[in-house]
Amino acid sequence: MADTQQVDARAERTVARLAREISAFSKAHGGAEGQVAYIGRRGARIVLVGEDGGWGDLVAPTYEVAEKAVEKAGLTVHESFDGEFAAKVTTGPYEWKRMAGIQVGG
């Protein structure tokens, strides 16, 4: 019983930390929207897109923790990363250079 409570407490601390990080991102970017994607045993990725086109991501240990964190932060969540939502992302020289480097084996 104590082990379950310890795991639950750890998960709640993780939810709270992720929710704070989501809220800080949102505040810094004039608001934000997101998408949660399952990434296997590693957990779930929370992709954040700010109203200013800035973007970032966070990794949660489980999909459930990610869902609780976005809910706690009040984040609007999309089912998939496409369409109008994906079009909000602004890419700069760094991203284009990285993508080009990947294409040519860099």
N, C-alpha and C positions, 0 to 999 in steps of 0.2 A: 504494500500500500504506500509506504513512504517513497519508494522508487517512482511510482506513478505520479505522486505529488511533486517530486523533484523535477521530473521530466516536464510536467505541466507548467511549473513555475518557470523553468528555463524557456519553454516555448513562449510563454506570455511575455517574458523579458525581451525575447527576440522580436516578437510582434510589435512591442512598444518601441524598440529601437528602430526597426524598419519604418514604422509609421512616422516617427520623428524625422527620419531621413527623407521620406517621401514628402512630408509637409515642408521641410526646409527647401527641397528642390522646387516644389511648387511655388513657394514664396519668392525664391530667387529668379524664377522664370515667368512670373506674371500669371501663374496658374499652370496646371498640368493635367494630362490624361495618361492612361497607361494600358498595358496588356500583360497578362500573366501567362507564361508558357512553361509547361512541364519540361524539365531537362534531364529526366532519368533519375538515377540514384543521387545525383547532386542536389536535387530539389526542384526549385522553380525560379525562373528569371522574371523579374518585374521590370518591364521596359517602360521608361518614363519619357514623355515628350512634352516640353514646355510650350506655352503659348507663344514664346519668342522663337521657337524652332530648335532650341537647345534640347539635347537628349542625353539620357544616361540609363544605367540599369543597376539593379540590385539583385543579389541572389539570396533566396530564402532556403532553409534546409528542407522544407516540405511545401507542397502545393497548398496545403491547409494553412500553414503559417503565412504564406504569401497572400492568400485570400483574406485572412483576418487583418493583415497589415494594411492592405489597400482599403478595406472597409473602415478600419479605425481612422485612417488618414482622410477618408471622404473622397478618395480618388475615383474619377469616372473611369471605368474599365471597359475596354473593347474586347470583343471575342477573338479578333485576329488583328495582325499588324499589316493592314492593307488599306487601299482606297484613300479617302480624305484624311484619315488618321496618319497613315504613313507619309502622305504628302506634306504634312506639317513639319517634318524633320528638315532641318537646315544642315547641309554638309558643307564643310570648308575645305581649304587646301590640304589639311592634314588627312582627312578622310579620303580624299581623292588620291593623294599620294599613296596611302596605305592600300587602297583598292588596286591601284595600278601596280604596286609592288607585288601584290599577291598574284596578279595576272601574269606577270613576267618572272615569277619565281623568286621575288624578293623577300 
